Amino acid sequence: MASAVDQLININIKISEASLENNFSRILFLDTKRRTLLKTLATNPDFRSDESSLTILSDTAQQNQELMTLITAKMTALTQVTGNKIKMLRSYRMTK
Protein backbone atom coordinates (compact mmCIF):
# COMPACT_ATOMS: atom_id res chain seq x y z
CA MET A 1 0.00 0.00 0.00
CA ALA A 2 1.25 3.44 -0.90
CA SER A 3 2.13 5.85 1.83
CA ALA A 4 -0.25 8.74 2.47
CA VAL A 5 2.54 11.18 1.66
CA ASP A 6 3.27 9.62 -1.75
CA GLN A 7 0.66 11.89 -3.34
CA LEU A 8 2.33 14.87 -1.72
CA ILE A 9 5.72 13.83 -3.10
CA ASN A 10 4.20 13.42 -6.57
CA ILE A 11 2.56 16.86 -6.45
CA ASN A 12 5.83 18.43 -5.25
CA ILE A 13 7.65 16.94 -8.25
CA LYS A 14 5.00 18.24 -10.65
CA ILE A 15 5.17 21.71 -9.08
CA SER A 16 8.95 21.76 -9.52
CA GLU A 17 8.58 20.77 -13.17
CA ALA A 18 5.95 23.46 -13.76
CA SER A 19 8.15 26.10 -12.16
CA LEU A 20 10.99 25.22 -14.54
CA GLU A 21 8.57 25.81 -17.43
CA ASN A 22 7.26 29.08 -15.90
CA ASN A 23 3.78 27.57 -16.08
CA PHE A 24 2.22 29.73 -13.39
CA SER A 25 -1.36 28.57 -13.89
CA ARG A 26 -0.28 24.93 -13.48
CA ILE A 27 1.69 25.81 -10.35
CA LEU A 28 -1.39 27.49 -8.90
CA PHE A 29 -3.59 24.50 -9.76
CA LEU A 30 -1.12 22.01 -8.25
CA ASP A 31 -0.58 24.15 -5.16
CA THR A 32 -4.34 24.21 -4.57
CA LYS A 33 -4.37 20.42 -4.80
CA ARG A 34 -1.40 20.25 -2.42
CA ARG A 35 -3.11 22.52 0.12
CA THR A 36 -6.24 20.36 0.03
CA LEU A 37 -4.13 17.24 0.46
CA LEU A 38 -2.27 18.73 3.41
CA LYS A 39 -5.56 19.63 5.12
CA THR A 40 -6.89 16.09 4.75
CA LEU A 41 -3.61 14.40 5.64
CA ALA A 42 -4.15 14.72 9.38
CA THR A 43 -7.43 12.79 9.22
CA ASN A 44 -6.09 10.18 6.80
CA PRO A 45 -5.83 6.81 8.61
CA ASP A 46 -2.89 5.82 6.38
CA PHE A 47 -0.83 8.83 7.49
CA ARG A 48 1.89 7.95 9.95
CA SER A 49 3.55 10.80 11.78
CA ASP A 50 6.92 9.09 11.67
CA GLU A 51 10.27 10.75 11.02
CA SER A 52 10.08 10.15 7.27
CA SER A 53 6.63 11.68 6.86
CA LEU A 54 7.49 14.67 9.01
CA THR A 55 10.67 15.21 7.00
CA ILE A 56 8.62 15.20 3.79
CA LEU A 57 6.21 17.74 5.28
CA SER A 58 9.13 19.92 6.37
CA ASP A 59 10.73 19.67 2.92
CA THR A 60 7.40 20.58 1.33
CA ALA A 61 7.14 23.72 3.47
CA GLN A 62 10.71 24.70 2.59
CA GLN A 63 10.10 24.01 -1.12
CA ASN A 64 6.96 26.14 -1.00
CA GLN A 65 8.83 29.06 0.58
CA GLU A 66 11.63 28.87 -2.00
CA LEU A 67 9.13 28.53 -4.83
CA MET A 68 7.18 31.60 -3.71
CA THR A 69 10.41 33.63 -3.66
CA LEU A 70 11.32 32.39 -7.13
CA ILE A 71 7.85 33.00 -8.57
CA THR A 72 7.76 36.50 -7.10
CA ALA A 73 11.08 37.30 -8.78
CA LYS A 74 9.93 35.81 -12.11
CA MET A 75 6.62 37.65 -12.00
CA THR A 76 8.39 40.92 -11.20
CA ALA A 77 10.69 40.41 -14.19
CA LEU A 78 7.76 39.58 -16.46
CA THR A 79 5.87 42.64 -15.24
CA GLN A 80 8.87 44.84 -16.01
CA VAL A 81 9.22 43.36 -19.50
CA THR A 82 5.51 43.84 -20.16
CA GLY A 83 5.67 47.41 -18.88
CA ASN A 84 8.61 48.16 -21.15
CA LYS A 85 6.77 46.71 -24.16
CA ILE A 86 3.71 48.83 -23.38
CA LYS A 87 5.90 51.94 -23.17
CA MET A 88 7.49 51.08 -26.52
CA LEU A 89 4.08 50.60 -28.14
CA ARG A 90 2.86 53.93 -26.76
CA SER A 91 5.98 55.65 -28.10
CA TYR A 92 5.49 54.00 -31.46
CA ARG A 93 1.89 55.21 -31.63
CA MET A 94 2.92 58.76 -30.73
CA THR A 95 5.43 58.91 -33.58
CA LYS A 96 2.89 57.85 -36.20
PAZAPA-4460 file (N, C-alpha, C; in steps of 0.05 Angstrom, whole numbers, plus 32768, in hexadecimal, padded with zeros to 4 digits):
% residues 96
    n_x    n_y    n_z   ca_x   ca_y   ca_z    c_x    c_y    c_z   seq   type   mol
   8011   7FE8   8000   8000   8000   8000   8012   8019   8000     1      M     A
   800A   802C   7FF0   8019   8045   7FEE   8016   8055   8007     2      A     A
   802B   8063   800E   802B   8075   8025   8018   808D   801F     3      S     A
   800D   8098   8034   7FFB   80AF   8031   800A   80C7   8027     4      A     A
   8024   80C8   802B   8033   80E0   8021   803D   80DC   8005     5      V     A
   8038   80C5   7FF9   8041   80C0   7FDD   8034   80D4   7FCA     6      D     A
   801B   80DA   7FCE   800D   80EE   7FBD   801A   8109   7FC0     7      Q     A
   8022   8110   7FD8   802F   8129   7FDE   804A   812B   7FCF     8      L     A
   8059   8115   7FD0   8072   8115   7FC2   806E   8118   7FA4     9      I     A
   805A   810B   7F99   8054   810C   7F7D   804C   8129   7F75    10      N     A
   803B   8136   7F85   8033   8151   7F7F   804B   8164   7F81    11      I     A
   805D   8160   7F94   8075   8171   7F97   8086   816F   7F7E    12      N     A
   8089   8157   7F73   8099   8153   7F5B   808C   8162   7F44    13      I     A
   8072   815F   7F41   8064   816D   7F2B   8066   818B   7F2E    14      K     A
   8065   8195   7F46   8067   81B2   7F4A   8083   81BB   7F42    15      I     A
   8097   81AC   7F49   80B3   81B3   7F42   80B6   81B4   7F23    16      S     A
   80AA   81A0   7F16   80AC   819F   7EF9   809D   81B7   7EEC    17      E     A
   8086   81BE   7EF7   8077   81D5   7EED   8086   81EF   7EF1    18      A     A
   8094   81F1   7F08   80A3   820A   7F0D   80BA   820D   7EF9    19      S     A
   80C6   81F7   7EF1   80DC   81F8   7EDD   80D1   8202   7EC2    20      L     A
   80B8   81FC   7EBD   80AB   8204   7EA3   809E   8220   7EA5    21      E     A
   809F   822C   7EBD   8091   8246   7EC2   8073   8243   7EBC    22      N     A
   8068   822C   7EC3   804C   8227   7EBE   803D   822F   7ED8    23      N     A
   8037   8249   7EDB   802C   8253   7EF4   8010   8249   7EFA    24      F     A
   8000   8245   7EE5   7FE5   823B   7EEA   7FE5   821E   7EF4    25      S     A
   7FF8   820E   7EE9   7FFA   81F3   7EF2   8005   81F2   7F0F    26      R     A
   8017   8203   7F16   8022   8204   7F31   800B   820B   7F44    27      I     A
   7FFB   821E   7F3D   7FE4   8226   7F4E   7FD1   820F   7F52    28      L     A
   7FCA   8201   7F3B   7FB8   81EA   7F3D   7FC3   81D4   7F4F    29      F     A
   7FDD   81CD   7F4B   7FEA   81B8   7F5B   7FEC   81C0   7F78    30      L     A
   7FF2   81DA   7F7D   7FF4   81E3   7F99   7FDA   81E1   7FA7    31      D     A
   7FC4   81E7   7F99   7FA9   81E4   7FA5   7FA4   81C7   7FAC    32      T     A
   7FAC   81B5   7F9A   7FA9   8198   7FA0   7FBA   8191   7FB8    33      K     A
   7FD2   819B   7FB9   7FE4   8195   7FD0   7FD9   819F   7FEA    34      R     A
   7FCE   81B7   7FEA   7FC2   81C2   8002   7FAB   81B1   800C    35      R     A
   7F9A   81A9   7FF9   7F83   8197   8001   7F8D   817D   800C    36      T     A
   7FA2   8172   8000   7FAD   8159   8009   7FB9   815C   8025    37      L     A
   7FC7   8172   802A   7FD3   8177   8044   7FBD   8179   805A    38      L     A
   7FA7   8186   8053   7F91   8189   8066   7F85   816E   806E    39      K     A
   7F83   815C   805A   7F76   8142   805F   7F8A   812D   8069    40      T     A
   7FA3   8133   8068   7FB8   8120   8071   7FB5   8118   808E    41      L     A
   7FAF   812C   809F   7FAD   8126   80BC   7F97   8113   80C3    42      A     A
   7F82   8112   80B3   7F6B   8100   80B8   7F6E   80E6   80A9    43      T     A
   7F82   80E4   8098   7F86   80CC   8088   7F91   80B5   809A    44      N     A
   7F82   809E   809B   7F8B   8088   80AC   7FA6   807C   80A3    45      P     A
   7FAD   807F   808A   7FC6   8074   8080   7FDE   8086   8086    46      D     A
   7FD9   809E   808F   7FEF   80B1   8096   7FFC   80A8   80B0    47      F     A
   8016   80A5   80AF   8026   809F   80C7   8038   80B7   80CD    48      R     A
   8036   80C1   80E5   8047   80D8   80EC   8063   80CF   80F5    49      S     A
   8070   80BF   80E3   808A   80B6   80E9   809F   80CA   80DF    50      D     A
   80B8   80C4   80E4   80CD   80D7   80DC   80CE   80DC   80BE    51      E     A
   80C9   80C8   80AE   80CA   80CB   8091   80B3   80DD   8088    52      S     A
   809B   80D9   8091   8085   80EA   8089   8088   8106   8092    53      S     A
   8092   810A   80AA   8096   8125   80B4   80AC   8134   80A5    54      L     A
   80C0   8125   809D   80D5   8130   808C   80CA   8139   8071    55      T     A
   80B9   8129   8065   80AC   8130   804C   809B   8149   804F    56      I     A
   808D   814B   8065   807C   8163   806A   808E   817C   806D    57      L     A
   80A4   8178   807B   80B7   818E   807F   80C3   8197   8065    58      S     A
   80CB   8183   8055   80D7   8189   803A   80C2   8197   8029    59      D     A
   80A9   818F   802A   8094   819C   801B   8091   81B9   8022    60      T     A
   8091   81BF   803C   808F   81DA   8045   80A7   81EB   803C    61      A     A
   80BE   81E0   803D   80D6   81EE   8034   80D5   81F2   8016    62      Q     A
   80CD   81DE   8007   80CA   81E0   7FEA   80B6   81F6   7FE3    63      Q     A
   80A0   81F7   7FF1   808B   820B   7FEC   8096   8227   7FF0    64      N     A
   80A5   822B   8006   80B1   8245   800C   80C4   824D   7FF5    65      Q     A
   80D5   823B   7FED   80E9   8241   7FD8   80DA   8247   7FBD    66      E     A
   80C5   8237   7FB8   80B7   823B   7F9F   80A8   8256   7F9F    67      L     A
   809D   825E   7FB5   8090   8278   7FB6   80A4   828F   7FB1    68      M     A
   80BB   828D   7FBC   80D0   82A1   7FB7   80D8   82A1   7F99    69      T     A
   80DB   828A   7F8E   80E2   8288   7F71   80CC   8293   7F5F    70      L     A
   80B4   828B   7F65   809D   8294   7F55   809A   82B2   7F57    71      I     A
   809D   82BD   7F6F   809B   82DA   7F72   80B0   82E8   7F61    72      T     A
   80C8   82DE   7F61   80DE   82EA   7F50   80D7   82E8   7F33    73      A     A
   80CD   82D0   7F2A   80C7   82CC   7F0E   80AF   82DE   7F05    74      K     A
   809B   82E0   7F16   8084   82F1   7F10   808C   830F   7F0F    75      M     A
   809E   8317   7F20   80A8   8332   7F20   80B6   8338   7F06    76      T     A
   80C7   8325   7EFE   80D6   8328   7EE4   80C3   8329   7ECD    77      A     A
   80AF   8318   7ECD   809B   8318   7EB7   808B   8332   7EB6    78      L     A
   8084   833C   7ECD   8075   8355   7ECF   8086   836C   7EC4    79      T     A
   80A0   836C   7ECA   80B1   8381   7EC0   80B4   837F   7EA2    80      Q     A
   80B7   8367   7E97   80B8   8363   7E7A   809F   836C   7E6D    81      V     A
   8088   8365   7E78   806E   836D   7E6D   806B   838B   7E6E    82      T     A
   8073   8397   7E84   8071   83B4   7E86   8083   83C2   7E72    83      G     A
   809A   83B8   7E6D   80AC   83C3   7E59   80A0   83C1   7E3D    84      N     A
   8094   83AA   7E37   8087   83A6   7E1D   8070   83BA   7E19    85      K     A
   8061   83BE   7E2E   804A   83D1   7E2C   8055   83ED   7E27    86      I     A
   806A   83F4   7E35   8076   840F   7E31   8080   8412   7E14    87      K     A
   808C   83FD   7E09   8096   83FE   7DEE   807F   8400   7DDA    88      M     A
   8069   83F2   7DDF   8052   83F4   7DCD   8045   8410   7DCE    89      L     A
   8044   841B   7DE6   8039   8437   7DE9   804B   844A   7DDA    90      R     A
   8065   8447   7DDC   8078   8459   7DCE   8075   8456   7DB0    91      S     A
   8071   843D   7DA8   806E   8438   7D8B   8055   8446   7D80    92      Y     A
   803F   8444   7D90   8026   8450   7D87   8028   846E   7D86    93      R     A
   8037   847A   7D99   803A   8497   7D99   804A   84A1   7D81    94      M     A
   805C   8491   7D77   806D   849A   7D60   805E   8497   7D46    95      T     A
   8049   8489   7D45   803A   8485   7D2C   8029   849C   7D25    96      K     A
***
